Amino acid sequence: MSVLSKITRFIIWTLVAACGLALVGIVALFIAFPHPALYSPFWSNLKSKIDEGQEAVYFKELTDFDWDVVCVLSPYHDERHDLQSIPYDLGRFKNSIPNLDDDGLWAFAFVKDDKVIEIKRRGFGLYLNGEYTNNCMPQEKAKFVKKTRHWHKETYDYLAITQDY
């Protein structure tokens, strides 16, 4: 085996080992510092209630702050549409409406005294579907309802975002 061949093999194995270590490091970072949107009490409480068999969960059961109305920001809406779809003062959130450019990304703007006071963003996980006529719903009516959908010979569960009428 020539010296050049040995050097080439050494470089290749060094690169493979470095990539492997980098991958392990990235995974460790995600485990050590999970994204807060995925592990907020709002979402973990919702998942717990659904896992325990609760069929409907009102938004007010999931929050630990006072609010009057929740506005749904559904996937694929651009910032201009979202600003128009929330007929309330956005306050400190005016320049921070989340980008929801994927099916699994939703956000909920909570309103108190006609001002947005909190936005809860949802990443991937629970499958959500909007089944509401108005994207802003009063606290006493806004809820998630567990449903089952049959589509193309497959069955899957999802949570409908809806309201009492």
C-alpha positions in Angstrom: 0.0 0.0 0.0 1.4 3.3 -1.0 1.9 6.3 1.3 -0.7 8.3 -0.7 -3.2 5.5 -0.3 -2.6 5.4 3.5 -3.0 9.2 3.8 -6.3 9.1 1.8 -7.7 6.3 4.0 -6.7 8.2 7.1 -8.3 11.4 5.9 -11.6 9.6 4.9 -11.8 7.8 8.3 -11.0 11.1 10.1 -13.9 12.8 8.2 -16.3 9.9 9.0 -15.4 10.1 12.7 -15.8 13.9 12.8 -19.2 13.7 11.1 -20.3 11.0 13.5 -19.2 13.1 16.5 -20.9 16.2 15.1 -24.2 14.3 14.7 -24.0 13.0 18.3 -23.3 16.5 19.5 -26.4 17.9 17.6 -28.7 15.2 19.0 -27.3 15.9 22.5 -28.1 19.6 22.1 -31.7 18.9 21.1 -32.1 16.6 24.1 -30.5 19.0 26.5 -32.2 22.1 25.2 -35.6 21.2 23.8 -37.6 23.8 21.9 -39.9 25.5 24.4 -42.9 25.5 22.0 -42.9 21.7 22.0 -42.8 21.3 25.7 -44.8 24.2 27.1 -47.4 23.5 29.7 -50.1 24.4 27.2 -49.2 21.6 24.9 -48.1 19.0 27.4 -51.4 19.6 29.3 -53.4 19.1 26.1 -51.5 15.9 25.2 -52.0 14.5 28.8 -55.7 15.2 28.7 -56.1 13.5 25.3 -53.9 10.6 26.4 -56.1 10.1 29.5 -59.2 9.7 27.2 -60.7 13.2 27.4 -62.6 13.8 24.1 -62.9 17.6 24.4 -60.5 20.0 26.0 -61.4 23.7 26.4 -58.5 26.2 25.8 -59.2 27.7 29.3 -58.2 24.3 30.9 -54.7 24.7 29.3 -53.7 28.2 30.4 -52.5 29.7 33.6 -53.2 33.3 32.7 -56.3 35.4 32.3 -57.7 35.9 28.7 -61.0 36.6 27.0 -60.5 35.5 23.3 -58.2 33.2 21.4 -57.4 33.8 17.7 -56.2 30.9 15.6 -53.3 31.4 13.2 -53.4 28.4 10.9 -50.6 27.1 8.7 -49.5 28.8 5.5 -50.9 32.3 6.3 -48.6 35.1 5.6 -47.8 37.8 8.1 -50.1 40.4 6.4 -53.1 38.0 6.5 -52.4 37.1 10.1 -52.2 40.8 11.1 -55.6 41.4 9.4 -57.2 38.2 10.9 -56.6 39.4 14.5 -58.9 42.4 15.1 -57.1 43.3 18.3 -54.1 45.4 19.3 -51.0 43.2 18.8 -48.9 45.2 21.3 -45.5 43.6 21.7 -46.3 40.9 19.2 -46.8 43.2 16.2 -43.4 42.4 14.7 -43.2 38.8 15.9 -46.2 36.9 14.3 -44.8 33.4 13.9 -44.1 32.1 10.4 -46.4 29.1 9.9 -45.1 27.6 6.7 -45.9 24.0 7.2 -49.0 21.8 7.9 -47.9 21.1 11.5 -47.3 24.7 12.5 -50.2 26.5 14.3 -50.3 29.4 16.7 -52.9 30.8 19.1 -53.0 34.5 20.0 -54.6 35.0 23.4 -56.4 38.4 23.9 -57.3 40.2 27.1 -59.0 43.6 27.1 -58.7 43.8 23.3 -54.9 43.3 23.4 -52.9 40.3 22.4 -51.1 39.2 25.6 -49.6 35.8 24.7 -49.0 33.7 21.6 -48.6 29.9 21.9 -46.9 28.4 18.9 -47.2 24.7 18.0 -44.6 22.7 16.2 -45.1 19.1 15.0 -46.7 16.5 17.1 -50.4 16.4 17.6 -52.3 16.7 14.3 -54.6 19.7 14.3 -57.4 20.7 12.0 -59.4 23.9 12.0 -63.1 23.4 12.1 -64.3 26.9 13.0 -66.2 29.7 11.2 -64.5 32.6 12.9 -60.8 32.4 13.8 -61.3 34.4 17.0 -63.3 32.6 19.7 -64.4 33.5 23.2 -62.8 31.7 26.1 -65.9 29.9 27.2 -66.4 28.3 23.7 -62.9 27.6 22.3 -61.9 23.9 22.5 -60.1 21.0 21.0 -62.1 17.9 20.1 -60.6 14.5 19.5 -61.9 13.1 16.2 -61.1 10.3 13.8 -60.7 10.6 10.1 -60.9 7.9 7.4 -58.9 8.8 4.3 -57.6 6.7 1.5 -58.1 3.4 3.4 -56.3 4.8 6.4 -57.6 5.9 9.8 -56.0 8.5 12.0 -56.8 10.6 15.0 -56.6 14.4 15.0 -57.7 17.3 17.2 -60.3 19.7 15.7 -60.0 23.3 16.8 -63.6 24.4 17.2 -66.1 26.2 19.4 -69.5 25.6 21.1 -72.3 27.3 19.2 
